[in-house]
Each structure stands twice: as C-alpha cells, then as structure tokens.
Amino acid sequence: MTYEITLACLGFLIMGIIMSYVSNGLLLRFSQSLGIRNKNDVTVRWANESKPSLGGIGFFVAFFFGTVAYSVIFNNENIFQNRQFVGLLTAGTISFIMGLADDAYNTRPFIKLFVQILCGIIFVYTNNVIELSEIGWLNSVITVVWVVGIMNSLNMLDNMDGITGTTVLFILISCLATNIILFDWNMNIWTLTMFIQIGATIGFLSYNIHPSKLFMGDAGSQFVGLFVSFFSIHELWNVGNTTQLNPLTGAAVTLIAFTPAIADTLTVVINRLRKGKSPMVGGKDHTTHHLVYSGLNDRQVWIVFLGIGLMATIVTVLAVVFAKMGNPWMAFFLTSYFFAVFFVLYRNTLIHKK
C-alpha cells in the first residue's frame, strides 16, 4: 500500500511539473504580449523589461487536470460530493478568472476586493473554516480576513523574479509535511492536490527564476494565494484542534510557515503608514527591493528568500512534531524565527533606502 501511495504522489507531482512547464512554454511561444497591460508602465514592476504575465494559467491548468485525473483514477470516490473540495474548486476558479481579467484589463480595486471576500465566504459556506474559538461567527470573520489577507500579501510579494513562487513552494511543502506528520502517509484528494500544485510551482519557477521569461501575474498570485490560504486552514491553522491541544498552536504554526510573506507585508504596511501612504498602492519599497538597495543583486535576493522559506518549513515541521508529541508550547517558542526574520528585514528597510 505504501508503494502505491508513493507512486501516485510521484505521478501527480510529475504531472504538475509537466502541465505547468508545457502550458507556460506554449503560451510563451505563441503569445509574447499576453498579460502586458502597458509596455511603458514599469513604475511598480521591479524589472524594467515588460514580460508576459502567464504563470497563473499554468497553475490553473495543473489544478484542473489534476482534478480530472483524480476523478478518473479513483472513480469509486465522487469528489464533487466533497463539500470542502467543491469550495476549493469554486473559489479557485473565481479567483483565477478575476486575476486573469485584472491582467488583461486592470480591473478596479474594489472589484478585486469583492471577489476576494466572496472566495472567503465560499470557504465558510463549504466548512473550510479556521477553528480558533468556540464562536462560530468569529471563526467565519477570521477565515474571510485570512483569505483576503493572503491573496493580497502574495500579490504584493510578486515583485521580483522567483520570490512568490519560491515562497508558495515552501508553504505548500509545510502543509504537505504537516498532513503526513499528523495523518501518516495516505493517499487522498488533499495530498495529491498538494503534490500536483507543488509540481506546478516547480514548473513555473523554471521560467520565473532570474532572469525570468514570464511573471506570475494576478491570475497566478490570486489563484495560488487562494490555494495556500485553503491548505493553511486545512493543514496548519487547525493543528491545535487536530492534536487536541490549544487552538492557538495552529496560529503559531501558520505564522512560522508564512514567514516570508507576512514579514514582507507587515514591513510594507508599517513603513507606508508611517509615511502617510496607502498600504494598497504598489511601490518599490518591499523587503526584496531594500535588499537590492543594500548591495545584493536579484538572484542573491532570491537566494535569501529561498533560505528563509526553507528554514520556515524546517521550523514548521519541528513545531508540528512537538505538537503531536503533546507539547504545544514549543510552537509558540519557535515563532521567534518569524520575529527574528521580520526584525532583520524591517531594520534593513530603515538602513538601506533607494
């Protein structure tokens, strides 16, 4: 049985890589301008060269074919009767379409926010809820805020080659590792969906690491933001409830796993508010940009975030292992990793400015 599970997981991982790599390659070959709203608009984008924003299409193609493949291979299970999966499929499709429209037409911010809130409400309605308290409506509000926050956070972080894709890769690995630690090595829709999306992220990064050939675009950042917010709820936020420990343990584990994204977003929000600027307006004031101002090149910045993401996954795994052993307090102690990363990155933005 273990052999069959391993083979299935490996197959879905390879399928994700191939689907993402091939679809992005074909789109690059036949459309060199898709997703470029304004070839002269480089005020927000870090790169001075306009490139197609196609990455999101590869993510969604892999997810779609993964769903079809699972339905065919495991035809004894009707995943469309799985309320939680239907919620992911519905919200994922909506977020992808909204992001694709934004890439093409630069939609108004309030429309994007409305769709993000709608995705959060869909999660709540389909029982994909952060169980942080015994108050149902409060859990629902926290869930919607989390979904909106992560979709915007990853959209903001998508400002330099390889950064968001690498961050998403390690978050998904953290979610997958948590699933395996808590529920052992098993083969279900959640495990295989994570494997195929990990593969899709690897396929995308083959085009996106500096010097990149394409950007993720809003279609990508909105879809993967929705995707990781779902699996963080499913695997990370509810660790405390799964292990029958303090529900806040899941919050600590999630904070650690999302260290690169949350540290960057928090830094940007604080700095912009201090200057009286809107946190939602784009700019070249992210932690990634300030690392360049400190003397690093684009590839070195990616390596820094690669290291931060890798360590975040390792620390997350440690926290979950201790939680499973009955020690939830270690997770709270290990959040010191997040605060250390945030302090270093934030301090760098104060020292090295454009």
C-alpha positions in Angstrom: 0.0 0.0 0.0 2.9 2.4 0.8 4.4 1.7 -2.6 1.1 2.5 -4.3 0.7 5.8 -2.4 4.3 6.8 -3.2 3.8 6.0 -6.9 0.5 8.0 -7.0 2.1 11.0 -5.2 5.1 10.9 -7.5 2.9 10.7 -10.6 0.8 13.7 -9.6 4.0 15.7 -8.8 5.4 14.9 -12.2 2.0 15.7 -13.8 2.0 19.1 -12.2 5.6 19.9 -13.4 4.8 18.8 -16.9 1.4 20.6 -17.1 2.9 23.8 -15.8 6.1 23.7 -17.9 4.4 22.7 -21.1 1.5 25.2 -20.9 3.8 28.1 -19.9 6.2 27.1 -22.7 3.4 27.0 -25.3 1.9 30.3 -24.2 5.3 32.0 -24.3 5.9 30.7 -27.8 2.7 31.8 -29.3 1.9 35.0 -27.3 4.7 37.3 -26.3 2.3 40.1 -25.2 -0.5 38.4 -23.3 -0.9 39.9 -19.8 1.2 43.0 -20.5 -1.3 45.8 -19.8 1.1 48.7 -20.6 4.6 48.1 -22.1 5.7 51.5 -20.8 4.4 51.0 -17.2 7.5 50.0 -15.1 6.9 52.2 -12.1 5.7 49.3 -9.9 7.3 46.3 -11.5 10.9 45.9 -10.5 12.0 44.6 -13.9 12.5 47.3 -16.5 11.5 44.9 -19.2 7.9 44.0 -19.8 7.2 40.3 -19.9 4.1 38.2 -20.3 2.1 37.5 -17.1 1.2 33.9 -17.9 2.2 32.0 -14.8 -1.3 31.7 -13.4 -2.6 29.8 -16.4 -0.1 27.0 -15.7 -1.2 26.8 -12.1 -4.8 26.5 -13.0 -4.2 24.0 -15.9 -2.3 21.7 -13.5 -5.1 22.0 -10.9 -7.8 21.3 -13.5 -6.1 18.3 -15.0 -5.2 17.0 -11.5 -8.9 17.1 -10.5 -9.9 15.3 -13.7 -7.1 12.7 -13.2 -8.1 12.0 -9.6 -11.8 11.6 -10.7 -10.8 9.1 -13.4 -8.3 7.1 -11.4 -10.2 7.0 -8.1 -13.7 6.7 -9.7 -15.0 5.0 -6.6 -14.9 8.4 -4.8 -17.1 11.2 -6.1 -15.0 14.3 -5.1 -17.8 16.6 -6.3 -19.8 15.4 -3.3 -16.9 16.5 -1.1 -18.2 19.9 0.2 -14.8 21.2 1.1 -13.2 20.3 -2.2 -16.1 21.9 -4.1 -15.4 25.0 -2.1 -11.8 25.0 -3.2 -12.7 24.3 -6.8 -15.4 27.0 -6.9 -13.3 29.7 -5.1 -10.2 28.7 -7.1 -11.9 29.1 -10.4 -13.4 32.5 -9.4 -10.1 33.8 -8.2 -8.3 32.7 -11.3 -10.9 34.3 -13.6 -10.7 37.5 -11.6 -6.9 37.6 -11.8 -6.9 36.9 -15.5 -9.3 39.8 -16.0 -7.1 42.0 -14.0 -4.0 41.0 -16.0 -5.9 41.8 -19.2 -8.0 44.9 -18.2 -6.6 46.2 -14.9 -9.8 45.9 -13.0 -10.8 48.3 -10.3 -9.5 47.5 -6.7 -13.0 47.3 -5.2 -14.0 44.6 -7.7 -10.9 42.6 -6.8 -11.6 43.0 -3.0 -15.2 41.9 -3.6 -14.1 38.7 -5.3 -11.6 38.0 -2.6 -14.3 38.4 0.1 -16.6 36.2 -1.9 -13.9 33.5 -2.0 -13.6 33.7 1.8 -17.4 33.4 2.2 -17.4 30.4 -0.1 -14.8 28.8 2.2 -17.0 29.5 5.2 -20.1 28.1 3.5 -18.3 24.9 2.5 -16.9 24.3 6.0 -13.3 25.4 5.3 -13.1 27.5 8.5 -10.4 28.4 10.9 -11.5 26.9 14.2 -9.8 29.4 16.5 -12.6 29.9 19.0 -16.0 28.4 20.0 -17.8 31.4 18.5 -18.9 30.4 15.0 -19.3 33.9 13.5 -15.9 35.0 14.8 -14.3 32.0 13.2 -16.0 32.9 9.9 -14.8 36.5 10.1 -11.2 35.4 10.8 -11.4 33.0 7.9 -12.6 35.6 5.4 -9.9 38.1 6.6 -7.2 35.5 6.3 -8.2 34.6 2.7 -8.3 38.2 1.7 -5.1 39.0 3.5 -3.1 36.1 2.0 -4.4 36.8 -1.6 -3.2 40.4 -1.3 0.0 39.5 0.5 1.2 37.2 -2.2 0.1 39.7 -4.9 2.2 42.3 -3.2 5.2 39.9 -2.8 5.1 39.2 -6.6 7.6 42.0 -7.3 10.8 40.2 -8.2 11.8 37.1 -10.1 11.2 33.8 -8.2 10.2 35.3 -4.9 6.5 34.5 -4.7 6.8 31.1 -6.4 9.5 30.1 -4.0 7.5 31.3 -1.0 4.4 29.4 -2.2 6.5 26.2 -2.8 7.7 26.1 0.8 4.3 26.9 2.2 2.8 24.0 0.3 5.7 21.7 1.4 4.9 22.8 5.0 1.2 22.0 4.6 2.1 18.6 3.0 4.6 17.7 5.7 2.0 18.6 8.4 -0.6 16.4 6.7 1.9 13.5 6.7 3.0 14.0 10.3 -0.5 14.2 11.7 -2.3 11.7 9.5 0.6 9.5 8.3 1.4 8.7 4.7 -2.0 8.4 3.0 -3.5 8.9 -0.5 -6.5 11.2 -0.7 -7.6 14.3 -2.7 -5.8 16.7 -0.4 -2.4 15.0 -0.5 -2.5 14.5 -4.3 -3.8 18.1 -5.0 -0.9 19.5 -2.9 1.5 17.3 -4.9 0.3 18.5 -8.2 0.4 22.1 -7.2 3.9 21.7 -5.8 4.8 20.3 -9.2 3.1 23.2 -11.0 5.1 25.7 -8.9 8.4 23.9 -9.8 7.4 24.1 -13.4 6.6 27.8 -13.1 9.9 28.6 -11.3 11.8 27.1 -14.2 10.6 30.2 -16.2 10.5 32.7 -13.3 13.8 32.5 -11.5 16.1 35.4 -12.5 16.5 36.1 -15.3 12.8 35.3 -15.8 10.9 34.8 -19.0 7.5 35.5 -17.5 5.7 36.9 -14.5 3.1 35.1 -12.3 0.6 37.9 -12.9 -2.6 38.5 -10.9 -4.1 35.3 -12.3 -1.2 33.4 -10.6 -0.9 35.4 -7.4 -4.7 35.4 -6.8 -5.1 31.7 -7.5 -2.1 30.5 -5.5 -3.0 32.9 -2.8 -6.4 31.4 -2.6 -4.9 27.9 -2.8 -2.4 28.3 0.0 -4.9 30.1 2.2 -7.2 27.0 1.8 -4.5 24.4 2.7 -3.2 26.6 5.5 -6.7 26.4 7.0 -6.9 22.7 6.3 -3.5 21.7 7.5 -1.9 24.4 9.6 -4.5 26.6 11.3 -6.3 23.7 12.8 -3.3 21.8 14.1 -4.3 22.6 17.7 -7.7 21.0 17.2 -6.3 18.0 15.3 -3.9 17.3 18.2 -6.5 18.2 20.8 -4.2 21.0 22.1 -4.5 24.8 22.4 -6.2 26.1 19.2 -3.6 28.9 19.2 -1.0 26.4 18.4 -2.2 26.4 14.8 -1.9 30.1 14.7 1.7 29.9 15.8 2.5 27.1 13.2 0.8 29.1 10.4 2.8 32.3 11.3 6.1 30.3 11.0 5.2 28.7 7.7 4.2 32.1 6.2 7.2 33.9 7.5 8.5 35.4 4.1 5.1 36.6 3.0 3.9 38.0 6.4 7.2 39.6 7.2 7.3 41.4 3.9 3.7 42.5 4.0 3.9 43.7 7.6 7.1 45.7 6.8 5.5 47.4 3.8 2.3 48.2 5.7 4.2 49.7 8.7 6.5 51.8 6.5 3.8 53.1 4.3 1.5 54.0 7.2 4.4 55.8 8.9 4.8 57.9 5.7 1.0 58.5 5.4 0.7 56.4 2.3 -1.9 53.8 1.5 -0.6 50.2 2.1 -2.5 49.0 -1.0 -0.7 51.2 -3.5 2.2 49.5 -5.3 5.8 50.6 -5.0 9.4 49.6 -4.9 9.6 49.6 -1.1 9.4 45.9 -0.3 11.9 44.0 1.7 13.2 42.5 -1.6 13.8 45.9 -3.0 15.7 47.1 0.0 17.9 44.0 -0.1 18.9 45.2 -3.6 19.5 48.7 -2.2 21.8 47.1 0.4 24.0 45.8 -2.4 22.6 42.4 -3.4 21.6 41.5 -7.0 18.2 40.0 -8.0 19.5 36.4 -7.9 21.1 36.9 -4.4 17.8 38.3 -3.1 16.0 35.2 -4.4 18.6 33.0 -2.6 18.0 34.9 0.6 14.2 34.2 0.4 14.9 30.7 -0.6 16.9 30.3 2.6 14.1 32.0 4.7 11.4 29.8 3.1 13.4 26.6 3.6 14.1 27.4 7.3 10.5 28.3 7.8 9.5 24.9 6.5 12.0 23.1 8.8 10.9 25.1 11.8 7.2 24.5 11.0 7.9 20.7 10.9 9.6 20.9 14.3 6.6 22.8 15.7 4.1 20.2 14.4 6.2 17.3 15.6 6.3 18.7 19.1 2.6 19.5 19.0 1.9 15.8 18.0 4.0 14.7 21.0 1.8 16.8 23.3 4.0 19.9 23.6 2.1 22.9 22.1 4.3 25.5 23.8 7.3 24.7 21.6 5.3 26.1 18.6 5.0 29.4 20.4 8.7 29.5 21.2 9.6 28.7 17.6 7.6 31.8 16.4 10.8 33.6 17.4 12.1 32.6 14.0 9.4 34.7 12.4 10.1 37.7 14.6 13.9 37.4 14.0 13.3 37.4 10.2 10.9 40.3 10.4 13.3 42.3 12.6 16.2 41.8 10.2 14.2 42.6 7.1 12.4 45.6 8.6 15.6 47.0 10.0 17.2 46.7 6.6 14.5 48.8 5.1 15.3 51.6 7.6 19.0 51.5 6.9 19.1 50.9 3.1 16.8 53.1 1.1 16.6 54.0 -2.5 
